[in-house]
């Protein structure tokens, strides 16, 4: 059973690791927890119109955070949601519209 393409891709991951993987043409996306690798491959082809060579996935387990609600109640523990990430490698010459990190510092001339 295939998932709908617009439900599979949740967004892009913005982190140091994802930007370093961009140099190797590997894109990192947040995807639905129930999406399979074939669902992800089909969704990227439908949404972006590019050919996917391979897909690797990983699930980040939500950590438990202590939050204080009131003085009488004390700290309350809340579990953050699990997140599934997909690392996608595309064919040579193709790319996703990913955010570009500005590596050059802008200098002001006086």
C-alpha positions in Angstrom: 0.0 0.0 0.0 1.5 3.3 -1.1 1.1 6.5 0.9 0.0 9.8 -0.8 3.1 11.8 -1.9 1.9 15.0 -0.1 1.7 13.1 3.2 5.2 11.5 3.0 7.5 14.5 3.0 7.2 16.7 6.1 10.1 19.1 5.5 13.8 19.4 5.3 16.3 19.0 8.1 18.5 22.0 8.8 21.6 21.0 10.8 25.4 20.9 10.5 25.3 17.3 9.4 22.7 17.9 6.7 24.7 20.8 5.3 27.9 18.8 5.3 26.1 15.9 3.4 25.0 18.4 0.7 28.6 18.4 -0.5 28.2 14.7 -1.3 24.8 15.4 -3.0 22.9 13.7 -0.1 19.7 15.5 0.9 18.1 15.1 4.3 14.3 15.2 4.7 11.8 14.7 7.5 9.3 12.1 6.5 6.3 10.4 8.0 7.0 7.6 10.5 5.0 5.0 8.5 6.6 5.8 5.1 8.7 3.1 3.6 11.8 3.6 1.4 9.8 3.0 -1.8 7.1 5.5 -0.6 9.8 8.1 0.0 11.4 7.4 -3.4 8.1 7.8 -5.2 7.2 10.9 -3.3 10.4 12.7 -4.1 10.0 11.8 -7.8 6.4 13.1 -7.8 7.0 16.3 -5.8 10.4 17.4 -7.1 10.6 15.5 -10.4 14.1 14.1 -9.8 15.5 10.5 -10.0 16.5 8.9 -6.6 19.4 6.5 -6.6 19.0 5.3 -3.0 17.3 6.1 0.3 18.6 5.5 3.8 16.3 6.2 6.8 16.7 6.6 10.5 14.3 7.2 13.4 15.1 9.6 16.1 13.4 8.6 19.3 11.8 11.5 21.2 13.6 12.3 24.4 11.9 13.0 27.7 11.9 16.6 28.8 11.2 17.9 32.3 8.9 20.9 32.3 7.7 22.8 35.4 4.0 23.6 35.2 3.3 25.1 38.6 4.9 25.6 42.0 2.6 23.0 43.7 2.6 20.4 41.0 6.3 20.2 40.5 8.1 19.1 37.3 6.1 17.3 34.7 7.8 14.9 32.3 6.8 15.2 28.6 8.0 12.9 25.8 8.8 14.6 22.5 7.6 12.9 19.3 9.6 10.5 17.3 11.0 11.8 14.0 12.0 9.8 10.9 14.7 11.2 8.6 15.5 10.1 5.1 18.9 10.5 3.5 18.4 10.7 -0.3 21.0 10.4 -3.0 20.1 11.7 -6.4 21.4 11.1 -10.0 24.3 13.1 -11.1 23.3 16.6 -12.3 20.1 16.7 -10.4 19.4 18.6 -7.2 16.6 19.5 -4.8 15.7 23.1 -4.0 17.5 22.9 -0.7 18.4 25.9 1.5 21.9 27.2 0.8 24.2 28.2 3.7 26.2 31.4 3.0 29.8 30.4 3.6 31.3 33.8 2.8 31.2 36.5 5.4 29.8 39.7 4.1 32.3 42.6 4.5 31.3 46.2 4.7 33.5 48.6 2.8 33.8 52.1 4.0 
